Amino acid sequence: MFRFIKDFFKGIFDEEPKEALAHDPPKTENTFDMEAFHMNDIRVYALSTCIHCRNAKKYLDECGVKYKCVHVDELTGDDRKKIVQEIKEHNPAVSFPTIVIKNTVVVGYHKDKIDDALKGE
């Protein structure tokens, strides 16, 4: 019995490790000046339970830029009303995520639009 188990697992643990697995995220190569951005230059209006908001924040983290994030669903009362009014100035539909990069507004999680805004295009 022991010999069968030994033969069955023989070679499995002797393999060379694979370079990268298919599910590993690709590395993001920045083509913009990260130093040109300050935390107040980029604002993310998000919902704490929204997968698109989470992905947008993760992408900004991968780009290495600093941003201020406001989770609207965690606010109450006058604070929430104030932030919703702020969002309406940029995105009248008040959908999430709403990302404001300097003077550019990106509604939703769109890497290409985020990249263009970071490059100043």
C-alpha positions as CSV (number, residue, x, y, z in Angstrom):
1,M,0.0,0.0,0.0
2,F,2.8,2.4,0.9
3,R,4.6,1.7,-2.3
4,F,1.4,2.5,-4.3
5,I,1.0,5.9,-2.6
6,K,4.7,6.6,-3.1
7,D,4.5,5.7,-6.8
8,F,1.3,7.7,-7.2
9,F,2.8,10.9,-5.8
10,K,6.2,10.4,-7.4
11,G,7.2,13.4,-9.4
12,I,4.3,15.6,-8.4
13,F,6.4,17.6,-5.9
14,D,9.5,17.5,-8.0
15,E,8.2,19.8,-10.7
16,E,9.7,23.2,-11.3
17,P,7.5,26.1,-10.2
18,K,5.5,27.7,-13.0
19,E,6.6,31.3,-13.9
20,A,3.1,32.9,-13.6
21,L,-0.3,31.4,-13.2
22,A,-3.1,32.3,-15.6
23,H,-5.1,34.1,-12.8
24,D,-2.2,36.3,-11.8
25,P,-3.0,40.0,-12.6
26,P,-0.8,41.6,-15.2
27,K,1.6,44.3,-13.9
28,T,0.4,47.8,-14.7
29,E,3.0,49.9,-16.5
30,N,2.4,53.6,-15.8
31,T,2.8,56.1,-18.7
32,F,1.9,59.1,-16.6
33,D,3.7,61.2,-14.0
34,M,2.6,59.9,-10.6
35,E,4.2,62.8,-8.9
36,A,1.9,65.2,-10.6
37,F,-1.1,64.0,-8.5
38,H,-1.9,64.8,-5.0
39,M,-4.5,63.1,-2.8
40,N,-7.0,66.0,-3.4
41,D,-6.6,65.7,-7.2
42,I,-8.4,62.4,-7.4
43,R,-11.7,61.6,-5.6
44,V,-13.5,58.4,-5.8
45,Y,-17.2,58.3,-4.8
46,A,-18.1,54.7,-4.2
47,L,-20.3,52.2,-2.4
48,S,-18.6,49.9,0.0
49,T,-20.4,46.8,-1.4
50,C,-19.9,47.6,-5.1
51,I,-17.6,45.3,-7.0
52,H,-17.0,47.9,-9.8
53,C,-16.0,50.5,-7.1
54,R,-13.7,47.9,-5.5
55,N,-12.1,47.2,-8.9
56,A,-11.6,50.8,-9.7
57,K,-9.9,51.5,-6.3
58,K,-7.7,48.4,-6.8
59,Y,-6.7,49.7,-10.2
60,L,-5.8,53.1,-8.9
61,D,-3.8,51.4,-6.2
62,E,-1.9,49.4,-8.9
63,C,-1.2,52.6,-10.8
64,G,0.4,54.0,-7.6
65,V,-1.7,57.2,-7.4
66,K,-3.1,58.5,-4.1
67,Y,-6.8,59.3,-4.0
68,K,-9.5,60.2,-1.5
69,C,-12.4,57.7,-1.4
70,V,-15.8,58.5,0.0
71,H,-18.1,55.5,0.6
72,V,-21.5,57.1,0.2
73,D,-23.4,54.2,1.7
74,E,-21.5,54.6,5.0
75,L,-22.6,58.3,5.4
76,T,-25.8,59.5,7.1
77,G,-27.8,62.6,7.4
78,D,-26.4,65.9,6.2
79,D,-23.0,64.4,5.4
80,R,-24.7,62.1,2.9
81,K,-26.8,64.8,1.4
82,K,-23.8,67.1,1.0
83,I,-21.8,64.3,-0.8
84,V,-24.7,63.3,-3.0
85,Q,-25.1,66.9,-4.1
86,E,-21.3,67.0,-4.8
87,I,-21.6,63.9,-7.0
88,K,-24.6,65.4,-8.9
89,E,-22.3,68.2,-10.0
90,H,-20.1,65.7,-11.7
91,N,-22.5,62.9,-12.5
92,P,-26.3,63.8,-12.4
93,A,-27.2,60.1,-12.5
94,V,-25.4,59.6,-9.2
95,S,-24.0,56.2,-10.3
96,F,-21.0,54.5,-8.9
97,P,-18.1,54.6,-9.0
98,T,-17.8,58.2,-9.9
99,I,-14.1,59.1,-10.2
100,V,-13.0,62.7,-10.5
101,I,-9.4,63.1,-11.7
102,K,-8.5,66.8,-11.7
103,N,-11.1,68.1,-14.1
104,T,-12.1,64.8,-15.7
105,V,-14.9,62.6,-14.6
106,V,-15.0,58.9,-15.2
107,V,-18.3,57.2,-14.4
108,G,-17.9,53.4,-13.9
109,Y,-14.9,51.2,-14.0
110,H,-13.2,51.8,-17.3
111,K,-9.4,51.3,-17.3
112,D,-8.9,53.1,-20.6
113,K,-10.8,56.2,-19.4
114,I,-9.0,56.2,-16.1
115,D,-5.6,56.0,-17.9
116,D,-6.5,58.8,-20.3
117,A,-7.6,61.0,-17.3
118,L,-4.3,60.2,-15.5
119,K,-2.3,61.1,-18.6
120,G,-4.3,64.3,-19.0
121,E,-5.9,63.4,-22.2
